Amino acid sequence: MDQQLDQPIELKDPKLKDFAHSWVDSSVFLFYLQVFCMIALLIGGSYGLYTHRYKGKPQVNVPGNTLYTPQYK
């Protein structure tokens, strides 16, 4: 068997290792970056809704003269 096939090919041009010139590496990176951003947005939005949630019905003092059947003194 030929020894050259087992060894990795050394790239002579450093431009071939660049992010902008390798569309395979850049597309994989951008896909995982997009997935990470969507998950972070989902978790952040859920946390924001959780912290600003409706806490329940407050106790409101209603004057007696404004009720459906008003009560006067």
C-alpha positions as CSV (number, residue, x, y, z in Angstrom):
1,M,0.0,0.0,0.0
2,D,1.2,3.5,-0.8
3,Q,2.4,5.5,2.3
4,Q,1.2,8.8,0.8
5,L,-2.5,7.9,1.0
6,D,-2.4,7.3,4.8
7,Q,-0.9,10.7,5.6
8,P,-3.0,13.9,5.7
9,I,-2.4,16.3,2.8
10,E,-0.7,19.5,4.0
11,L,-2.3,22.6,2.5
12,K,0.2,24.9,0.9
13,D,-2.2,27.8,0.5
14,P,-3.3,29.2,3.9
15,K,-6.3,30.8,2.1
16,L,-7.9,27.3,1.8
17,K,-8.0,27.1,5.7
18,D,-9.8,30.4,5.9
19,F,-13.4,30.6,7.1
20,A,-14.6,32.6,4.2
21,H,-13.1,30.3,1.6
22,S,-14.4,27.0,2.9
23,W,-18.2,27.0,2.4
24,V,-18.5,23.5,4.1
25,D,-16.9,24.6,7.4
26,S,-18.6,28.0,7.3
27,S,-22.1,26.5,6.7
28,V,-21.8,24.0,9.5
29,F,-20.6,26.8,11.8
30,L,-23.4,29.1,10.8
31,F,-26.0,26.3,11.2
32,Y,-24.9,25.6,14.8
33,L,-24.7,29.3,15.6
34,Q,-28.2,29.8,14.3
35,V,-29.4,26.8,16.5
36,F,-27.6,28.2,19.5
37,C,-29.1,31.7,19.0
38,M,-32.7,30.3,18.6
39,I,-32.3,28.2,21.8
40,A,-30.9,31.3,23.7
41,L,-33.8,33.4,22.4
42,L,-36.4,30.8,23.4
43,I,-34.9,30.4,26.9
44,G,-34.5,34.2,27.4
45,G,-38.0,34.9,26.3
46,S,-39.4,32.2,28.5
47,Y,-37.5,33.5,31.5
48,G,-38.7,37.1,30.8
49,L,-42.3,35.9,30.7
50,Y,-41.8,33.9,33.9
51,T,-40.4,36.8,35.8
52,H,-43.1,39.2,34.6
53,R,-46.0,36.8,35.0
54,Y,-49.4,37.7,36.4
55,K,-49.2,37.4,40.2
56,G,-52.9,37.1,40.8
57,K,-55.9,39.2,41.5
58,P,-55.1,42.2,43.7
59,Q,-57.3,43.2,46.6
60,V,-59.1,46.4,45.5
61,N,-61.1,48.6,47.8
62,V,-64.3,49.6,46.0
63,P,-66.3,52.5,47.4
64,G,-69.9,51.5,48.3
65,N,-71.5,54.2,46.2
66,T,-70.0,52.8,43.0
67,L,-71.3,49.2,43.3
68,Y,-74.1,47.7,41.0
69,T,-76.5,48.2,43.9
70,P,-75.1,51.4,45.5
71,Q,-75.0,51.7,49.3
72,Y,-75.4,55.2,50.6
73,K,-74.9,56.5,54.1
